[in-house]
Amino acid sequence: MTTAELMGVGVPAEVASKLSQKTLFVPAGLGKAGASAGWTTANDTGDARVAASQTAGTFTLPIPGLALGTIVKSFKVIGQIESAGGSVTLDASLRKLTNAAADPADASLGAITQVAVTADTAVAAEKVLATAETVASGEMLYVLLTATTAASTDIRLLGVEVVVDEA
């Protein structure tokens, strides 16, 4: 049941919103390396990786299965950074493509900027959207990740968690 349906049968709004909330996991294996080199996907494990000595490598990860009317509230990057004392940065932006006659419009809904570490780190950086996004017809959501690694460092992306209220 949706939040509105639950409230219609007497469930308080704060409880109803938690009952209709779900966390979707999108595995990195669904994504693709972007225009900037550096990312690869691992066929054996389904994760995505950035090797050492890469600069501003990009990776796109679509968010499939969002029904029209679904409300997207936050996203979290799940992965691991092997630092070996070197500098590593990882940025992630939840983005929306909106179909249009001239060209689809691409807009950021929220970003995790500069996850920067110099020690081995389990990444679980989260961004709560300033304004929740309701999925509409003609829209596609994806996460754009950008990574820079130093010598003897790497990144393994397991995937992205997306918190939604179902339509």
Secondary structure, DSSP 8 states (H G I E B T S, - for coil): --HHHHHHTT--HHHHHHHSEEEEEEEGGG-EE-SSS-EEE-TTT--EEE-SS--SEEEEEE-----TT-EEEEEEEEEEEE-TTS-EEEEEEEEEEE--SSS-EEEEEEEEEEEEESS-EEEEEEEEEEEEEE--TTEEEEEEEEEEE-TT-EEEEEEEEEEEE--
